[in-house]
Each structure stands twice: as structure tokens, then as C-alpha cells.
Amino acid sequence: MDIFFSGYEILIISVIIILAIWDIVWKLLAMWKAANRKQKAWFIWLGILNTVGILPIIYLLIYKDKPNN
């Protein structure tokens, strides 16, 4: 039984960590903006769905230049 990780296992773990950080950063940014704009539905959906940053990026693109209500 080998106790050290092989190259593939380290690569897979690294990709998972990078994707998790990517998702957290985009999610927190989008949730912050939704909370500031008092958009409860967006805030809830952004918090529930794990989409590897896709939904938060879509939200930020849609509302990027709109002023806060």
C-alpha cells in the first residue's frame, strides 16, 4: 500500500480546490451585490445552487451597470 499521492491524485485534488475557490469568490461577490440591491430571490438562488460560478457570473453580467434600488 502506497502512502504517497501519485501525480494524478495531486492534480485532481488541485483542480477541486481551485474550482471550490473559484465558486466561492464568484458566489460571495454576487450574493453581496444581490443583498445590497435587496433582491431576495437572487440572493436565495445564488446561495442554494452550486454552479461552479456560472450563475453568479450571469447575475453580475446582468446587473453590472444598474444602480442600487
N, C-alpha and C positions, 0 to 999 in steps of 0.2 A: 504494500500500500504506500503510495507516494504522498507525502505530506505537503509538498510544494505545488503551487499552481503552475500549470503549463501556460504557454503563450496565449492559447485560445481563451482560457478561463479568465485571465487577466484582461484581455481585450473585451470580452463580454461584460465583465464587471465594470470596466471603464466606460463602456457605451451606456450601460444602465445608469451609472452615476451622472454622466453628462446629460442624458435625457431628463433625468429627475431634476437636476439643477435648472435646465432649460425650461421645463414645465413650471417649476416653482417661481422663477423670475417673471415669466410672462403672466402667470396666473395672478400673482400678487400685484403686479402693475395694473392689470385690467380690473381686478377687484377694487383696488384703491380708487381708480377713476370712476368706476360704477358707484361706489359708495359716496364719493364726493358729489356726484350728479344725482344722488338719491334714486337710482334705478334699481329697485329691489329685485325685479325679475332677472335682470342681467347678473346681479351680484350672486343670487342663488344658483343660477345655472353655471356660472363660472366656478363656483365653489364645489358643485356636485360633479360636474363632468371632468374626467381626466382625458384630455385630447392631445397631450404632448405639445401644448402651446398653440394648437390650431385655433380653437375657439377664442382664447384671449387675443391672439393676433388679429382675428377677424373683427372682434369688438373694437380694438384700438384703431384699426383702419377705418371703421365706420364712423366712429365718434372722434377722430383725431383733431378736427378743426372746429368742432361745435362747442360753443361756450357752455359753462355750467349753468344749470337751471336754478 
